[in-house]
Amino acid sequence: VYGIHEWHEDVKDILRKSAFSELHTAFLFMDTQIKEEIFLEDISNILNSGEVPNIFAIDELSEICEKMRVIDRQRDRAVQTDGSPIALFNFFVQTVREQLHMIVSMSPIGENFRARIRKFPALVSCCTIDWMQAWPEDALLAVATKFLDEIDLTQKERAACIEMCQFFHTSTQDLTKDFLKKARRYNYVTPTSYLELINTFKDLLAKKRKEALDGKKRYEAGLERLDSTHKQVEKMQEILIALQPKLLIAAKDVETMFLDVER
């Protein structure tokens, strides 16, 4: 189970990689990955200050300072630190802030989003907000085409399925507007909902195909048994026909013996 310990180990690994490498690092974090609220607290701390307080053990801090000392000596003397552990760790934090780019993806649906924004204001104050608008119809078709391209379908069937997914999504958006007018309640239909629709369709199609294939196999097995039984019956009939003359002779012999006994 992925918990706080595993999360902190991953965060430490990301912080070290972003500071020790000359390459810039992007850390994509989605709200669906929030197993514990402390995950978001750590993200907020990184956005605010470039570090998570007390996340590194003493031996890990020593290792970080030694590696930053090597990097520091490669810089111009005018910008080098005094070599103290505090200065080296501050250099580590500064490098993280410059080279680590946080990408936080959150759905605006529900109370959790508002509560988290209030609790962790750095999500707003330290981020550039990119608001994703509803996908246009041609984008819906393109996404469905991409996800359904791997399914074994004819061109005609695939085109119909793509249009079906797009129609379901857009018609649900229209129904949501009517629902809001009549019931004064919100029902959110987002791009994530569209992806879930496509994945549900793929899973359902695979399930029904498997059921049909299993049914076909059972039907074919039943036909094989019937055919085998039919052949066995025919063979038994042939044996009975072949034995019929012998049975007639045996019957006459029994009748003769019966007459002899009566005499």
QUIFEN-V991024 format. One record per pair of residues at least 24 apart in sequence whose ideal C-beta (glycine too) atoms are under 10 Angstrom apart, sorted by the first residue. I is the first residue (numbers start at 0). J is the second residue. If there is no record, write none. Layout:
I:J
I:J
This chain:
0:34
1:32
1:34
1:35
2:34
2:35
3:34
3:35
3:37
3:38
3:41
5:34
6:32
6:34
6:35
6:37
6:38
6:41
7:37
7:38
7:41
7:51
7:54
7:55
8:54
10:38
10:41
10:42
10:44
10:45
10:50
10:51
10:54
11:51
11:54
11:55
11:56
11:59
11:63
13:45
13:95
13:99
13:101
14:45
14:49
14:50
14:51
14:54
14:55
14:63
14:91
14:92
14:94
14:95
14:99
15:55
15:59
15:62
15:63
15:66
15:91
15:95
16:95
16:98
16:99
17:49
17:91
17:94
17:95
17:96
17:97
17:98
17:99
17:100
18:49
18:63
18:66
18:67
18:70
18:90
18:91
18:92
18:93
18:94
18:95
18:96
18:97
18:98
18:99
19:63
19:66
19:67
19:69
19:70
19:91
19:94
19:98
20:70
20:94
20:98
21:70
21:94
21:98
22:98
23:97
23:98
23:99
23:100
24:95
24:98
24:99
24:100
24:101
25:99
25:100
25:101
25:102
26:99
26:100
26:101
26:102
26:103
27:100
27:101
27:102
27:103
27:104
28:101
28:102
28:103
28:104
28:105
29:102
29:103
29:104
29:105
29:106
29:191
30:103
30:104
30:105
30:106
30:107
30:108
30:109
30:111
30:112
30:115
31:104
31:105
31:106
31:191
32:104
33:105
33:111
33:115
36:111
36:114
36:115
36:118
36:119
39:103
39:105
39:115
39:118
39:119
39:121
39:122
40:115
40:118
40:119
40:121
42:101
42:103
42:119
42:121
42:122
42:125
43:101
43:103
43:115
43:118
43:119
43:120
43:121
43:122
43:124
43:125
44:119
44:121
45:92
45:95
45:96
45:99
45:101
45:121
45:125
46:96
46:99
46:101
46:103
46:119
46:120
46:121
46:122
46:123
46:124
46:125
46:126
47:96
47:119
47:120
47:121
47:124
47:125
48:92
48:95
48:96
48:121
48:125
49:89
49:91
49:92
49:93
49:94
49:95
49:96
49:97
49:98
49:99
50:88
50:89
50:91
50:92
50:95
50:96
55:88
55:91
60:84
60:87
60:88
60:91
63:87
63:88
63:90
63:91
63:92
64:88
64:90
64:91
66:91
67:91
67:92
67:93
67:94
70:94
101:125
101:126
102:126
102:129
103:128
104:129
104:131
104:191
106:131
106:187
106:189
106:190
106:191
106:192
107:131
107:187
107:189
108:185
108:186
108:187
108:188
108:189
108:191
108:192
109:185
109:187
131:189
131:190
132:190
133:168
133:169
133:172
133:188
133:189
133:190
133:193
134:165
134:168
134:169
134:189
134:190
134:193
135:169
136:165
136:166
136:168
136:169
137:165
138:165
138:190
138:193
139:164
139:165
139:166
139:167
139:168
139:169
139:190
139:193
139:197
140:164
140:165
141:165
142:168
142:190
142:193
142:194
142:197
143:168
143:193
143:194
143:196
143:197
143:200
145:197
146:193
146:194
146:197
146:198
146:200
146:201
147:197
147:200
147:201
147:204
149:201
150:200
150:201
150:204
150:205
150:208
151:204
151:208
152:204
160:197
160:200
160:201
160:204
161:197
163:196
163:200
164:193
164:196
164:197
164:199
164:200
165:193
165:196
167:193
167:196
167:197
167:200
168:192
168:193
168:196
168:197
169:193
171:196
